[in-house]
Amino acid sequence: MGRGRVGYCSAAAPIPELSVSVFMRFCQLKTCRQVPGCSAGLRRGLSGVVFLIAVTLTAAQSAPAAGLSDCRAVETSLSSCPAACPVPAEVWAVSTRRLPGICGLPATAHPGVERYDGSSRRWLPADLGGIVAGEQPLVIFIHGNRYDPCSAKRQGLQLARRCAGLCGPANAQTLVYSWPSQQDGRLLKDGRSKYRRCYTEGYYLAWLLGQLAPDRPVVFVGYSFGALITLEALDNLLTAEAAGLPVSPWRQRPGETRLVFIAPAVRCDAFAPCGPYRETLDCVDCLSLTINSRDDALRFFHLLDRYTKVDALGHTGMPQRWVPAEVAYSAVDARRIVGREHGFPLYLRSTTLMRRICGDSYGTALDLQAAEPPPAAPLEAAEAQRPRPSRWAAR
């Protein structure tokens, strides 16, 4: 399940917007130099564009991001969330950034654990037992590539605040799953490296999930690579369960499980009848996809795996017929709102998209047209929705 010659599942988050532009301009310049009829003026023009974009990238990388030097100020930088947004009751962070790479489900692990204190606006050391022993619904945010520790916690906290503001306070525990995805090296090399790391993270996340009570509702909010880590974790849990290992059962578990994927950097045939993650749908009650068919980063997804040249689910979507009838399913294309860029803040800034994402996460039926006018056409890939189970709302 999820293995074979695939080896890994690619993720498109590693290629940011400006870097994609640099790459494309470089290719144009290189091609122009090889064409005899290419004018010197055109070559100089292309060279100038590449130089200006490179300077912009260098300046952006050298300038400290907001909140990176002091995570205590993280909440004040949440410009996408009005001041009226309530502070979520419980926001936790689990970090595997200092854990080594592994190739199997660990017997034990020691990730870093913190809890956000709204009164002091600081992340304080905490114990993993506070997460595992909880009984309220657990919302797990798993970020994509090129996140440092503070930006991961900042966007996870922003997601929790946005959902609290749109859906109202919820008796839920929000967990930010922070994994080592900070930028390291060139685009393609960095992307392939993080792509391989996702498989290690699938084992660590499975180890954590295997300790949760079977009747506890869980929702995964996976952005880009986060969707791949989620599916790997569920796949590992099914394998461990079949092998008789002491993990909490996830196949047909009584607690409701939801997958909310935003621009998922997973192969597009993941849930096909013979797809690598088809069996993970046995663990799921609700599947929500927010794709972007214009995403320039996801367009290069097929380059991350040398063995499979498969497009990204977050770029092409998938047929509804692949989803079992008992799984509530919805899908939407955000291309007219997000455009060609790749970044979770772009989704956080859209009230239309956040109403959908938060509604799917916290079980509140919200009208997508209420707070933000639709584009010229409705959100693309018109939604195919089935009634959602009521177990989540009952808790």
N, C-alpha and C positions, 0 to 999 in steps of 0.2 A: 504493500500500500504506500504510494507516494515515492517509490524507489525505482529500481530498474536502471536502465541506462540514463534516466533523467539525471541522476546524481544529485542535482540540486534544483531548486526552483528559482528562476530569476526574478529580480525585482527591479523596477524601473526608477525608483526614487533616487538612485545615485547620480542622475544627470540633471543638474539644475538648469534653470532657464537660460541664464547668461552664458553658462558654459556650453550649452547646446548651440547658442548663437556663435560663439567663438569657433566651435568645431566646424559649423557649416560655412562660415566665412573663410576659414582656413582652407577647407576643401575647394571652395570657389577660387581662391587665390592660387592654390597649387595647380588646379586644372588650367587656369588662365596662363600660367607661366609655361605650360606645355603646349599651348596652342600658338602657332606662328602668327596668326592674324590678330592676336590679342594686343590691344594698344597699350602703350606705356602708361597713358593716363588712367586707363581702367585698372591696371596693376597697382598704380600708386593709390587710387581711390580705395581699392579693396584692402591694401596694406594699412591705410589710415584707419579704416573701420576696425580692423583687427586690433590695431594698436590702442585705439580709444577704449574698446571693450576690455582689452587686457588690463589697462590702467584702472578701469572701473572695478574689475574683479579684484585686483590687488588692493585697492583702497578698501573695498568691502571686507576683504579677509583680514586686513590689518587693523580695522576699527573694531573695538570690543563691542559685542552685541549687548543689547540692553539686558541687564540682570545677570550677565555672566560672571561679573566679579563679586556679586553679592546676591545670592538667591533669596535673601530676605525681601528684596524689592520686587520680587517676581510678580506679585499681584498688581502693583501699580502700573505695570506695563501692559495690562490687558486692554488695549485700546478697542478691541472688537466687542468688549462686553461693557455696557453702560455701568455707571456707578451703582445703579439701582439693582443690579444683579445680586441676588443673595449669595452669601458665601456657603458652599456646600458643607454639610455637617461633618463628613468624613472623607478625607482625601489622603491616600497613602501612596508611597512610591517604593517599588522593589527594584534594585539595581543589580544586574549581573555583569557590570562593566569590568570588574576585577576577577571574574571567574574564568578559568581556562576553557579551551575548546574540548569538547567531549564527543564521543561517537555512540553513546548509549544512555539509557535512563539512569541517572545517578541514584545511589542509595541514600545519599544526603548531600546537601549543598548549603552554602552560607552566603546568600546574597545580602547586600546592604538593604536595610529597611528604614524608612522615615515616614513620619506623619506630619501633615501640614497643620500648624496651629494658626487659626484665623485671627486670634487676638493679637499675637505678636508678629504675624505674617512671616513666620519662619518655619523651616523644615527641621523637625526635631527627631533625634534617633528613636527608634521604636523596635518592637519585637514582632517577628513573623506570626506569632501566635495570635496577635490582635486581628490578623487578616484571616487566618485559617479557621479560627474559632467563631468568626462572625456568623450570624444567622440571616441578616438582611440581604437583599439582592446585591450581587457584586458586579460592578461595571469595570471592565479591564480595558484601558487604553494602551494600545501597542503602536508605537510610532514607526516611522520609516527610516530612511538612511540620512546620514549627515546631521545627526542631532547630538549636541553635547549634553551633559547631565542637566544643566539648568534649563536649556530650551525644551527638553523633554518634559520636565516637571511644569514648566511655564505653560506649555500648550495643553498638557493634561488638566491642569487647574483651570485653564480658560475653557476647555470643553465642559468641565463640570459646572462652572459658573453659568455658561451659556444655557446649558440644559436646565439648570435650576431656575434661570430667569424665564425660559420659554415654557417649561413644563410645570413649574412650581417646585417647591422643595420636595424631595423624594427621600424616603427612608432607604437609602442605598449607600453602599460603600464604593467609592471610586478608587481604583488602583491604577497607577501609572507604572507600566512595565518598561523600565529603562535598560536598554541593551547597548553594547559598545558599537555605536554607529557613527562616531565622529569622523570627520573627513580625514582620509589617510591616503595620500598619493593621487595619481592621475585618475581621470574619470572612469575609464573602463576597468582598469586594474582595481580601483577602489570598489567599484560596483560588484565585480566578481568576488572580491574578498568578502564583502558584506553579505552577498548572496550565499556564500558557503557558511558564513557565521549564522545565518538564519536556521540552519539545521541543528547547530549546537543549541540555539535558543529554543528550538522546538522541544529539546529534551529537558531543559531547565524549566520551561513553562509547564510541560507535562508533569514534572516532579511536583510543582506547586499545586497544579489542579488536582493531582491524585490525592491530595490531602483534604479537599473540600467535601462537605457533606453532600450526599447524592441528591437531597431534596432542596438544595440551595439554588435559587435562580442565578444564572451567570449570563452576562452579555459581553461579547468581545467587540470592541470598536477598533478595528484594524485598519490603519492607513498604510498604503503602499506595501513595504516589506512586512508590516505588522500582520497583514492578511496571511502571508506565507508562514510566518511563525505560528499563527493561530492554527492553521490547518496541519502543520507538522506536529504540533502539540497534541491535537485531537487524534491524529493518526498514530502517534506513539502510545497514547493511552489505550487505544483499541488493541494495539499489538501487545501491550503489557497485560491487558485484561485477558486476552486470548491465551497468553502464556501462563496465566495463573499467578502473576505477580501481585503483591499486596497494594493495590491502588483502588481508589474509589471508582465504582463502575460508571462509565459514561455512555455506554450504548443503551438507549431507551431509558435514560435516567429519569426519575420522577420530577426533579427540578427543571424548570424551563431553561433552555439554552438558546441564545440568539447570536447570530453573526451579523454584524453591521460593518460592511467593508466599504471603504472610501478609496477610490483609485487603486484597487487591489493589484499589486505587482505579483500576480500568480498566473501560471499558464492558463490560457483561455479554455482548455478542455479539462480543467481540474475536476468538475462535477459531471463530466460526460458519463454515459453508461459504463464505459470502460476506462474512465479517467482515473488518475492517480489518487484523488481524494474523494472519490465517490462514496466510499463507506463512511466518511466522516459525517455525511448527512444523517446517519443513524443516530447521531448525538444531538441533532439540531431540531428545534421547533420553528425557528423563524430565520430566514435569510434575506438580507437587505443589501442591494448593490447600488452604489453610486459611482458610475463610471464617467470617464471623460474621453470621448472619441477624438478629441483634438489635442490631447496631452502629448507634447513633444518628447517628454522624458519616457513615457510608456511606449512611445513609438519605437524606441531602441531596445525594448525589453529582450527581443530575440537574440541580441548580441551577447547577453550575459551567460548563456549556456552554450558551450561548444558542441554539445551533442544533439540538442533539440532546438530547432529554429521555430519556436512557437510564440505566437503573439500573446500579449498580456490580457488577462480578463478585464482589467480596468480600462483597456483601450477598445476592445471589441465587444465586450458583453458576452451573453450566452443565451441559448434558447430556453424559454420557460419550460418546455417539455422535459428538460433534464431534471427538473426538481420534482421529487415525489409529491403526490397530492396531499399528504399529511403535513408537509412543511409549508408554512406561510411564506410567500415569496413576493418581493417587489424589486423593481429595478428602474433606474432613471439615469439619463445622460445629462451631465451638468455642463456640457460644452459651451452653451450660450451664456453661462454665468461665469465659469472659471476661465474659459478660453484655452490657450495653448500652454499655459504655465503649469508647473507641478509644485504644489506646496499646500500643506494642510491649513495654514492661515487663510488661504483663499476661500476655503470652504467655511471656516469659522466666521468669516466676515459676512457671509450671505445668510440673511435671516430665512430665506426660502429653504436653502439646503439644511440649515441647522434645525429648522422645525421638523424636517423629515428625519434627519439623523437622530435627534433627541427623541422624537416620537417613537421611532423604531427601537431606540435603546431603552427608554423608560416606560414604554407601553401606553403612551398617551396618544390618542387619535387626534392629530392636528390638521387643520386646513392649510395646505401649502400655499394657497393664494392669499392668506389673510394679511400678512405683514409686508410682503414684497410683491410688486406686480410681476407677472410672468413675462418671459421673453416673447419675441414675435410669435413663436410657436410654443406650445407647452413644453415643459422640461422634456428633453428628447427621450426616445425609447420609451414611449408611454408606459406608465406603470401597469404591471400585471400583478394585482394584489388579490390575496385570499384572506378571509377573516383570520385574524390573529387569535391564538389561544388566550384564554382569560386568566391562566394561573399566575402570570406575572402581576397583573393588575390587582389580583386578590391579596397580594402580600403587602 
